[in-house]
Amino acid sequence: MHAAADIATNGADDLRAAQRAALEAIAEAEADGFRVSDDLSVADTRRVDVFTMAARRTAATEHAEYIQWNAEQLLATDTLIGERLNGKVAELDSITFGAAGGSDKAKIEFVDNQTGDRDARHPDGRERDPDGEYGRRTRDDDFFRRPEGGDSNGSDYLESDWAGRAILDRYLVGGGRDWNIQDNPEWSRYMMNHDGLARQLDGQVRDQAQQSLTEYLSGNHTDRNYATQFHAETQNGESMVGYQYLNGSNQRAGDFQMDGTTHVQPLADGTYRVTVDGVYRFNDIIDPNFDYSTDTWKNRIAEIVTLGQAEPYQIHIGWHAESEFIFDQNGSLVSAKGYPYK
């Protein structure tokens, strides 16, 4: 296991170096006035004449060859790391453990010999917070200045944040038990800080405020209850990052749910204030996505390391937030503040 971890750690450095070299080769071509397409072909963007045509063709060929060579080095590096990791996986797979008492099946028990939720209660009676480590993961990220969501856009397989490590930990040893997180300050802040998710919720929240005002102007009460369900997404990627593990809400787990109350208040200047007291809930299933090649070998390693205990589970993350809208006499939006607005 330590050898496999060393291969992965050193391999990540090698991949980053190979990736930088490939990107620098592309940047050099673009700085020289060439356009590099997705298939790595190089096209001249400058106007040429009979005096410069030959030189530009030569430059295009040289840039294309240099880019292709660096791309091949990146692919070779990735392939080599995968082969070495697969070799270590095969070694781990061949290891067997003898069991006491004549049993032919190995067994693992937690140190407290309990099988309840890992986030429910510690053996000494303390409540275990949703971080799973009494806030140690969040403190570690603060200390090492790891950004929430990472900073590689999913290109670094070993990049992580505290939420990603907590989600992965439960997948490995949680026994497949659902994880319900409601109004935890760290998780609420984490979910509300995702700009992409906030943009998706903008129209949903605004529609509820607009509907409440429309119904009020039609003679209904100032207060209204609402509930809706739809699909929401965070971000794609293969890093150990919470947003990437969540990726998109899962319909089988409840998708994304939003409910709460609205209140309409007519103001002295003829405008209307509509407040939305919302409950937001992201529902997903944490399981391997075999559309990603890395998920295949990550899941294989997880199964071996945990002796087959890694289990998919449902995760439900809920938080409360308020929004305030000002509409003019014609019902047109004047301003909005609160969540999901900044």
Order of alpha helices (4+ residues) and beta strands (2+ residues): alpha-beta-beta-alpha-alpha-alpha-beta-alpha-alpha-beta-alpha-beta-beta-alpha-beta-beta
